[in-house]
Amino acid sequence: MKKIVITGGAGFIGSHVVRRIVKNYPEYHVFNLDALTYAGNLENIADIQNESNYTFVKGDITDADFINELFRKYQFDGVIHLAAESHVDRSITDPLSFVKTNVIGTMNLLNAAKEIWNNQFEGKRFYHVSTDEVYGTLGATGLFTETTPYAPNSPYSASKASSDHFVRAYGETYGLPYVITNCSNNYGPNHFPEKLIPLLINNILNNKPLPVYGDGKYTRDWLFVKDHAVAIDLVFHQGINHETYNIGGFNEWQNIDLVKLLCKKMDEKLGKEIGSSEKLITYVKDRPGHDLRYAIDANKIKKELGWEPSVTFEQGLDQTIDWYLENSEWLSNVTSGNYQKYYENQYE
């Protein structure tokens, strides 16, 4: 069987990727490598934990000795690297932890792959999942393309930009077969409630303020996480080595407009008077280095690999809200910290 290691597979995007690869490729054995930090939750993939072609490995990509031993033991044929510190606000208060995970962790994986493949690259691939934030900020017009110069403005985006450069350098210097994707903001089920959409849902359910930075006119391109997982599947199997693919939703929203739409949908689904949740909107002090606008030109992956989003934003948002309302226990476990006991109960 082909052996694939997916890093960060207990996280938000990673769990959807792991599920898709395990279910769609029975000829692969998928190893889910996750350190189970605050955003890693094995409840996200409880439905596949007993599949015969799936193995969970608890470990930290910043531990070079551990990573080297793991790669030597299992002789992976492919790497899909999603593990990362990803919250901009956290990177502002603790930038070094982002350097450690996103840069050093990626380097450890690159070195381990280079060693075990030892110039025998046939059938091998290192797939690095990155973000559109490496490109910096856009004005009122224009789109990020695969050739947009890097101009990161936060410690988070700088750490991801650095890791992108190292992946590319290993391809150019050592011939390592790699692909990189840079994706726009994801939303959907299993998202840890520190990011905007799950935070809003949770706060509305608990009648808490809905924080909106600055004037609320920051613009983002939003992509449903299951569509991102499909794109990752396609790029891993059909993408061209040493190429970058931008993945976006063709779906720009100003933050305040998104918040108001979500408030309306929550009122409808909860049977509340329309406008009730909107009264919870609270404008808060802007964060440093806040990028005005992100927008992805995803025509390359559309033309070359035939990928495009399968749902509109309103359809995806409906599915997302419904999932959180139907999975109140998951949300309660995450917000209380009880989800961290799952590993102990299941594996220890």
C-alpha positions in Angstrom: 0.0 0.0 0.0 1.1 3.5 -0.7 1.9 5.3 2.6 0.8 8.9 3.0 1.4 11.0 6.1 -1.0 14.0 6.6 0.3 16.5 9.2 -2.3 18.4 11.3 -5.0 15.8 10.4 -6.9 16.4 13.6 -7.3 20.1 12.9 -10.0 21.9 11.0 -8.9 21.5 7.4 -6.8 18.5 8.0 -9.6 16.4 9.4 -11.6 16.9 6.2 -8.6 16.0 4.1 -7.9 12.9 6.2 -11.5 11.7 5.9 -11.6 12.2 2.2 -8.3 10.4 1.5 -9.0 7.5 3.8 -12.5 6.9 2.3 -11.6 7.5 -1.4 -8.3 5.7 -1.5 -8.5 2.3 0.2 -5.2 1.4 -1.6 -3.4 4.0 0.6 -2.6 3.8 4.2 -3.0 7.2 5.8 -1.0 8.2 8.8 -2.5 11.2 10.7 0.3 13.0 12.5 -0.9 15.6 15.0 0.5 17.1 18.2 -3.1 17.6 19.5 -2.5 21.2 20.5 -5.5 23.4 21.4 -6.9 23.3 17.8 -6.3 19.5 17.2 -9.3 17.4 18.1 -9.6 13.7 17.5 -13.4 14.0 17.8 -13.2 15.6 14.4 -12.4 12.3 12.8 -13.9 9.8 15.2 -16.0 8.3 12.4 -12.9 6.9 10.6 -10.7 6.0 13.6 -11.3 2.3 13.1 -10.7 2.1 9.4 -8.1 -0.5 8.4 -6.2 2.0 6.2 -5.9 4.6 8.9 -3.4 5.2 11.8 -3.2 8.1 14.2 0.3 9.1 15.4 0.6 11.7 18.2 3.7 13.7 17.6 5.2 17.2 17.1 6.7 18.2 13.8 9.2 20.5 15.7 10.9 17.4 17.2 13.4 16.6 14.5 14.6 13.3 16.0 11.0 12.0 16.3 10.2 13.1 12.7 13.3 11.4 11.3 12.6 8.1 13.1 8.9 8.2 12.0 9.9 8.6 8.4 12.5 5.9 8.6 10.1 3.5 10.3 7.2 3.9 7.8 9.0 5.0 4.6 6.2 7.4 3.5 5.6 7.8 -0.2 3.8 11.1 0.2 3.4 14.0 2.6 0.4 16.4 2.8 1.6 19.0 5.2 -1.2 21.1 6.9 0.1 21.3 10.5 0.6 25.0 11.4 -0.1 27.7 13.9 -2.6 29.8 11.9 -4.3 32.4 14.1 -3.0 35.9 13.3 -4.0 37.3 16.7 -1.9 34.7 18.4 1.0 35.3 16.1 1.1 39.0 17.2 1.4 38.1 20.9 3.7 35.1 20.4 5.5 35.2 17.1 8.3 32.8 18.0 5.9 29.9 18.4 4.8 30.4 14.8 8.5 30.4 13.7 9.0 27.1 15.6 6.0 25.3 14.2 5.6 26.8 10.7 9.3 27.2 9.7 11.3 24.7 11.8 8.5 22.1 11.7 8.4 22.3 7.9 12.2 22.1 7.7 12.1 18.9 9.7 9.6 17.3 7.4 11.6 18.4 4.3 14.8 17.0 5.7 13.2 13.7 6.6 11.6 13.3 3.2 14.8 14.2 1.4 16.7 11.6 3.5 14.3 8.7 3.1 13.6 9.3 -0.6 17.4 9.7 -1.3 17.0 11.0 -4.9 14.5 8.2 -5.7 11.6 10.5 -6.4 9.4 8.3 -8.6 5.9 8.2 -7.2 6.9 10.6 -4.3 5.4 14.0 -3.5 5.7 16.6 -0.8 2.5 18.8 -0.7 2.8 22.0 1.3 -0.5 23.7 2.2 -0.2 27.4 2.6 -2.2 30.6 2.7 -3.1 33.6 0.6 -1.9 35.9 3.4 1.7 35.5 2.2 0.9 37.9 -0.6 0.1 40.7 1.8 -2.9 43.0 1.1 -4.8 44.2 -1.9 -6.5 47.5 -2.6 -10.0 47.9 -3.8 -9.2 46.0 -7.0 -7.0 43.2 -8.3 -6.5 39.5 -7.4 -3.7 37.4 -6.0 -2.2 35.1 -8.7 0.5 32.5 -8.4 3.1 35.1 -9.5 2.1 37.8 -7.1 5.2 38.9 -5.1 5.2 37.9 -1.4 4.7 40.7 1.0 3.5 39.2 4.4 2.4 41.7 7.0 1.8 39.6 10.1 4.2 37.2 12.0 1.8 34.4 10.9 1.9 35.2 7.2 5.7 35.8 7.4 6.2 32.3 8.9 4.1 30.7 6.2 5.9 32.7 3.5 9.2 31.5 4.9 8.1 27.8 4.9 6.9 28.3 1.3 10.3 29.5 0.3 12.0 26.6 1.9 9.8 24.1 0.2 10.6 25.7 -3.2 14.3 25.8 -2.3 14.4 22.1 -1.6 12.8 21.5 -5.0 15.3 23.7 -6.8 18.4 22.6 -4.8 17.7 18.9 -4.2 15.1 18.1 -6.8 12.5 17.3 -4.1 9.1 16.8 -5.9 6.8 19.3 -4.3 3.6 21.2 -4.9 2.3 24.3 -3.0 -1.2 25.6 -2.6 -2.1 29.0 -1.2 -5.7 29.1 -0.1 -8.2 31.8 1.0 -10.2 31.8 4.3 -11.9 28.5 5.0 -15.2 28.0 6.8 -17.3 24.9 7.6 -17.8 22.1 10.2 -15.3 21.4 12.9 -13.7 24.8 12.9 -12.3 25.8 16.3 -14.3 28.8 17.6 -11.5 31.3 17.7 -11.9 32.1 14.0 -14.7 34.5 12.8 -17.6 32.3 11.7 -17.6 29.7 14.5 -16.9 32.4 17.0 -19.9 34.3 15.9 -22.1 31.2 16.0 -21.0 30.3 19.5 -21.4 33.9 20.8 -24.9 34.2 19.4 -25.8 30.9 21.0 -24.5 32.3 24.3 -25.8 35.8 23.8 -22.3 37.3 23.9 -21.0 40.3 22.0 -20.0 39.8 18.4 -16.6 41.5 18.0 -15.9 43.3 14.7 -12.4 44.8 14.1 -12.2 48.5 13.1 -15.0 49.6 10.7 -15.8 46.1 9.6 -14.9 46.7 6.0 -12.0 44.3 5.7 -12.6 42.0 2.8 -11.9 38.3 2.6 -12.5 35.5 0.0 -14.3 32.6 1.7 -14.1 28.9 0.7 -16.1 26.0 2.1 -13.7 23.6 3.7 -15.0 20.5 1.9 -14.3 22.2 -1.4 -10.8 22.9 -0.2 -10.4 19.2 0.6 -11.4 18.2 -2.9 -8.9 20.7 -4.3 -6.1 19.3 -2.1 -7.0 15.8 -3.4 -6.8 16.9 -7.0 -3.5 18.8 -6.6 -1.9 15.9 -4.7 -2.8 13.5 -7.4 -2.8 15.6 -10.6 -0.8 18.7 -9.9 2.5 19.3 -11.7 5.7 19.1 -9.6 7.3 22.4 -8.6 4.0 24.3 -9.3 1.9 26.5 -7.1 -1.9 26.6 -7.2 -4.0 29.3 -5.7 -7.3 28.0 -4.2 -10.2 30.5 -3.6 -13.9 30.7 -3.4 -14.5 33.4 -6.0 -16.5 34.8 -3.1 -15.5 38.2 -1.5 -17.3 39.5 1.6 -16.7 42.5 3.8 -16.6 41.4 7.4 -19.5 43.5 8.5 -21.7 42.2 5.6 -20.8 38.6 6.5 -21.6 39.2 10.2 -25.0 40.7 9.4 -25.8 37.8 7.0 -24.9 35.2 9.7 -26.9 37.1 12.3 -30.0 36.9 10.0 -29.5 33.2 9.3 -29.0 32.5 13.0 -32.2 34.4 13.9 -34.1 32.4 11.3 -32.8 29.0 12.4 -33.3 29.8 16.2 -36.8 31.2 15.7 -35.7 34.6 17.0 -36.9 38.0 15.9 -34.9 39.1 12.9 -32.4 41.7 14.0 -32.0 40.2 17.5 -28.5 38.8 17.0 -27.4 41.9 15.0 -27.8 43.9 18.2 -24.8 42.0 19.7 -22.4 43.5 17.1 -19.6 45.3 19.0 -16.9 47.2 17.1 -13.5 46.7 18.8 -10.0 48.2 18.4 -8.3 47.1 15.2 -5.4 44.7 15.3 -1.9 45.8 14.2 -1.0 45.2 10.5 -4.5 44.3 9.5 -4.6 43.5 5.8 -7.4 45.4 4.0 -8.4 42.8 1.4 -7.6 39.3 0.2 -8.9 37.9 -3.1 -7.8 34.9 -5.0 -7.6 34.3 -8.7 -8.2 30.5 -8.8 -8.4 30.2 -12.6 -5.2 28.2 -12.9 -6.5 25.3 -10.8 -9.9 25.6 -12.5 -8.4 25.4 -16.0 -5.7 22.8 -15.4 -7.4 20.5 -12.9 -11.1 21.2 -13.4 -11.7 22.4 -9.8 -14.2 25.0 -8.7 -16.3 25.5 -5.6 -19.4 23.2 -5.4 -21.5 25.5 -3.2 -22.4 29.1 -3.0 -21.4 31.0 0.1 -25.0 31.1 1.4 -25.4 27.3 0.8 -22.1 26.6 2.6 -23.0 29.0 5.5 -26.3 27.2 5.9 -24.6 23.9 6.1 -22.0 25.3 8.6 -24.6 26.8 10.9 -26.7 23.6 10.8 -23.7 21.5 11.7 -22.9 23.6 14.8 -26.6 23.5 15.9 -26.7 19.8 15.4 -23.4 19.2 17.2 -23.8 21.2 20.4 -21.9 18.6 22.3 -18.8 19.0 20.1 -19.0 22.8 20.6 -19.4 22.4 24.3 -16.4 20.1 24.5 -14.3 22.5 22.5 -15.2 25.6 24.4 -14.8 23.8 27.8 -11.5 22.0 26.9 -13.1 18.6 27.5 -12.2 17.5 23.9 -8.6 17.2 25.0 -9.5 14.2 27.1 -10.5 12.2 24.0 -7.0 11.1 23.2 -6.5 9.8 26.7 -9.8 7.9 26.7 -9.3 6.5 23.2 -5.6 5.8 23.1 -4.3 5.6 26.6 
